[in-house]
Amino acid sequence: MASALHNLSVYDDTNIPAADDLLFGVVVSDWNPLITRALYEGCVETLLKHGAREENIHVVQVPGSFELPVGARIISGQHNLDCIICLGCVIKGETSHDEYINHAVATGLVNLGITTGKPYIFGLLTTNDEQQALDRAGGKHGNKGVEAAITAIRMGALRKGGTGAADKRRIGF
């Protein structure tokens, strides 16, 4: 669903497993720092809200969004993580660079997830302009970092043998 029709920060709290026993990696791009900092803050606040312990959240910064998959692979090799969240922002410019970067990041994270069996979460904003990015980094459409954290908690729980939902008898939609 398009974020224009759905707030990225709105979710059902009753459908989120506890994160207290999960180990997270967070990889954040330095490019577009105003936006990526807001994504990071929303992500970490959400992880902590759902019980993640600060010492179980490992963070690395990479120069740009293109480097997110490699940064994710490196941090995954350094720690025995349950889930890795990748946060970045690519804003369309005068060239088609955004298409190459977005595709490379998506493909890289999918390949990592499939080959390792570990969830790599796509928290990359792919917007047409800076205002759209701001709207999705804590603005009128919520915060993609929050959405990425919730996805990580659910997928991390699923990987550890849970359902990714708090109530095994209930589907969350």
Buried (B, 14 or more C-beta within 10 A) or exposed (E): EEBEEEBBBEBEEEBBBEBEBBBBBBBBBBBBEEBBBBBBBBBBBBBBBBBBBEEBBBBBBBEBBBBBBEBBBBBBEEEEBBBBBBBBBBBBEEEEEBEEBBEBBBEBBEEBBEEBEBBBBBBBBBBEEEEBBBBBBBBEBBBBBBBBBBBBBBBBBBBBEBBBBBEEEEEBE
